[in-house]
Amino acid sequence: MADIATSAPASIPAPLWRRHAIALVIFAALAVVPFIWPERYVLSLVGRAMVFGIAALSLDLILGYGAMVSFGHAAFLGLGGYAVAILSAHGIDEAAISFPVAMLVGAAFALVTGAISLKTRGVYFIMITLAFGQMAFFTATSLSAYGGDDGLRMFSRSDVFGTRLLRNETSFYFVVLGVLLGVYLLLRAIVGSRFGRVLRGAKENERRMRALGFDPFRYRLAAYVISGAICALAGALFANLTLFVSPAYMSWQRSGDMIAMVVAGGLGTLNGAIIGAIGVLLIEEWLAELTQHWKALFGPLVVLVAIFARGGLVKLIDRGAGR
Amino acid sequence: MSSTLLIIQTLNGLQLGVLLFLIAAGLTLVFGVMDFINLAHGVQYMLGAYLAAMFVAWTGSFVIGLILALISALAFGLLLEIVVMRHLYDRDHLEQVLATFGLILFLNEAVKIIWGAAPLQVPVPDMLTGSIVIANGVLYPVWRLAIIGAGLGVALGLYLVVAKTRVGMLIRAGASNAQMVSALGVDIRRLFMIVFGFGAMLAGFAGCMAAPVLSVEPGMGDNLLILAFVVIVIGGIGSIRGAFVGALIVGLTDTLLRSFSVDLLRLGGLSAGDARTIGPAIASMSIYILMAAVLFFRPTGLFPAKG
């Protein structure tokens, strides 16, 4: 049975209950963390992991389900962060305003750059998304009114409908968890819908989708815009978490990190993006405590993941569970 | 915008262009022949600079140091090919990107461990120090001219190798249809190893030449790598000629706009303050806009290698 399951094309989803089992375990574990380790350090670390989980989920939508290798996805994280921080610098601290604005900015950037990038395929797409990411990066460094190279500090977290919900570490943690869950359910619904099936169909066999009367470009662009908006939302939360935005949000190394998260966790599974994000951040944290030269250890790990981790951690979990 | 400055910045642009060409040449051939994206090509450039710094300091001679650095860069390129790249040829671009991204993280940090995080300086070789007069009253450093000369020389040599020799013919054939070359009985893997090794050596050579004018530091290859990608995408992947033209376009555009964008904007009617704010942003974004424009109108670059 196991062999049949693993050799089946990736487009055929695993049985519903199995995917829900993994997701259930992830979210239950994240929900009990504040009760077991209420320390500020743990909440902030796991909170950051969840923010990157949201970003990785958004990347998985286009990377895993649409085979669009975006190497500039960190730009959206930065756009969301800058939108919130710049509004805050002008005295607008209400999340009900700044978060939707952040998502709109992300969506708009995705619409423009996606419309151009998606004209190209394969390696050209990788390069052009990288180029747009660099453009966003350099634009941020030249924003001298908002800190330029040095970045922009926020004086407080955003209000939520006038309340100070985000200023308490524990409630902030649960807000991030809630957003993560919401994004997960939304994307789960999207990839299961007709829209998601067309997206996957275009990835498996573009010519056949065209013959069936679908225009893959429009579906890919829509997915790209959704992905950009969600990643910008992650950026808005990240700015609130660190109270600081800088061009480094958008560095191409961060885009690489995000790809590593999705691939390590398992491409095109959604669960994998969350597991990958948490795993990568925890490993980085652990290695950084071990030695200041942690990247010399992390780098080879990434190489090994690329060479050996076909299917990622989610597949390992599946195999471990004997299914 | 004085003409003196224009001449000097044009030469600086040419210098950046030939350095980019040395890096992009290997990158574009590796990609063209094996359909392999090597993000770790930029660290080869950095490594070349470090090796030059080390060997020049050891031997006290730039020429001997340069030769030793080139041999080591070649050896290291072949080592990388055997240890990592080889396992990734049949894989998706995604896995190649990820693996070579991991290599960048590792090598940037390894360089820091071996040589320290502080920038190293390499002295300009004695016989090429100083400046010469290139036009009335315009002085330009000899070494920078030497970089341009060496780059153009290598470009010519590479052109002759690719256009006139048997290996070059195989490389061109490989870039346009690798499967067919393989089916005709050519050991494409060995061909690729040669291309990869020499590509790594060329990037290392760029690093050696740049070492005396730039500070040698960890991560110095990262920005050039991205510029080199812009170059090969503009020029058309797999094409040496495209890499050459693309490198000069990118080098000149980037350098000239960096020094003149503010003046140009002011000529265009913007106020001094606005021009100073927008100018640098436009300058650093210009080549990416250029690349996006090229891809939009010619999705396979200016000189596509694949028919």
Interface residues (C-beta under 8 A of the other chain):
Chain A: L63 V69 F71 I116 K119 T120 R121 G122 V123 Y124 I126 M127 I128 L130 A131 F132 Q134 M135 F138 T139 T141 S142 S144 A145 W252 Q253 G256 I259 A260 V263 L267 H293 W294 K295 A296 F298 G299 P300 L301 V302 V303 L304 V305 A306 I307
Chain B: F31 D35 I37 V84 H87 L88 R91 H93 L94 E95 Q96 V97 L98 A99 F101 G102 L103 I104 L105 F106 L107 N108 E109 A110 K112 I113 D222 I226 F229 V230 V233 I237 T277 P280 A281 S284 M285 Y288 I289 M291 A292 L295 F296 P299 T300
